[in-house]
Amino acid sequence: MKNMGHILNAAGMTFENIVKCSIFVSDMENYSRINTVYASYFNEATAPARELVQVANLPRYVNVEISCIAVK
């Protein structure tokens, strides 16, 4: 999320510009931990659409991968 924030800032945007996030996890048991961190970056009333999907594996064997679409 911090990296995403840096990318948004470089483009002159903030997390408020995000309209959709796709979250891929290797273990659905981590959902509540991921959700706690994710939610801290957004206003609950204006949070973007999102999907969370469990996958068998992620590149470099990380536990979470997040992509987003932001509109300026």
C-alpha positions as CSV (number, residue, x, y, z in Angstrom):
1,M,0.0,0.0,0.0
2,K,2.9,2.4,0.7
3,N,4.4,1.6,-2.7
4,M,1.0,2.3,-4.3
5,G,0.8,5.6,-2.4
6,H,4.2,6.6,-3.9
7,I,3.1,5.7,-7.4
8,L,-0.2,7.7,-6.9
9,N,1.7,10.7,-5.6
10,A,4.1,10.7,-8.5
11,A,1.1,10.8,-10.8
12,G,-0.4,13.7,-8.8
13,M,-3.1,11.5,-7.2
14,T,-4.0,10.1,-3.8
15,F,-5.9,7.0,-2.6
16,E,-9.1,9.0,-3.2
17,N,-8.5,8.6,-6.9
18,I,-8.7,4.8,-6.8
19,V,-11.9,3.4,-8.2
20,K,-11.2,-0.3,-8.0
21,C,-8.7,-2.7,-6.4
22,S,-8.0,-6.3,-7.1
23,I,-6.4,-8.2,-4.2
24,F,-4.9,-11.6,-4.7
25,V,-3.9,-13.7,-1.6
26,S,-2.2,-17.0,-1.2
27,D,-4.1,-17.7,2.0
28,M,-7.7,-16.6,2.7
29,E,-7.0,-17.0,6.5
30,N,-5.1,-13.7,6.2
31,Y,-8.2,-11.8,5.1
32,S,-8.9,-10.0,8.4
33,R,-5.2,-8.8,8.7
34,I,-5.2,-7.7,5.1
35,N,-8.5,-6.0,5.5
36,T,-7.4,-4.0,8.5
37,V,-4.4,-2.6,6.7
38,Y,-6.3,-2.0,3.5
39,A,-9.1,-0.2,5.3
40,S,-6.7,2.2,7.0
41,Y,-5.9,3.8,3.6
42,F,-9.5,4.6,2.6
43,N,-12.5,6.5,3.9
44,E,-15.2,3.8,4.5
45,A,-17.9,6.0,2.9
46,T,-15.9,6.5,-0.3
47,A,-13.7,3.3,-0.5
48,P,-13.3,1.9,-4.0
49,A,-14.9,-1.2,-5.3
50,R,-12.7,-4.3,-4.6
51,E,-12.4,-8.0,-5.1
52,L,-10.3,-10.4,-3.1
53,V,-9.4,-13.7,-4.6
54,Q,-7.4,-16.6,-3.2
55,V,-4.8,-18.0,-5.7
56,A,-2.5,-21.0,-5.5
57,N,0.6,-19.0,-5.9
58,L,1.9,-15.5,-6.5
59,P,5.1,-14.2,-8.2
60,R,8.1,-14.5,-5.9
61,Y,6.0,-16.4,-3.5
62,V,4.6,-13.3,-1.8
63,N,1.4,-13.6,0.3
64,V,-0.5,-10.6,-1.2
65,E,-0.6,-8.8,-4.5
66,I,-2.8,-5.7,-5.0
67,S,-3.5,-3.8,-8.2
68,C,-5.7,-0.8,-8.6
69,I,-7.3,1.5,-11.1
70,A,-7.1,5.2,-10.4
71,V,-8.8,8.0,-12.3
72,K,-7.4,11.5,-12.4
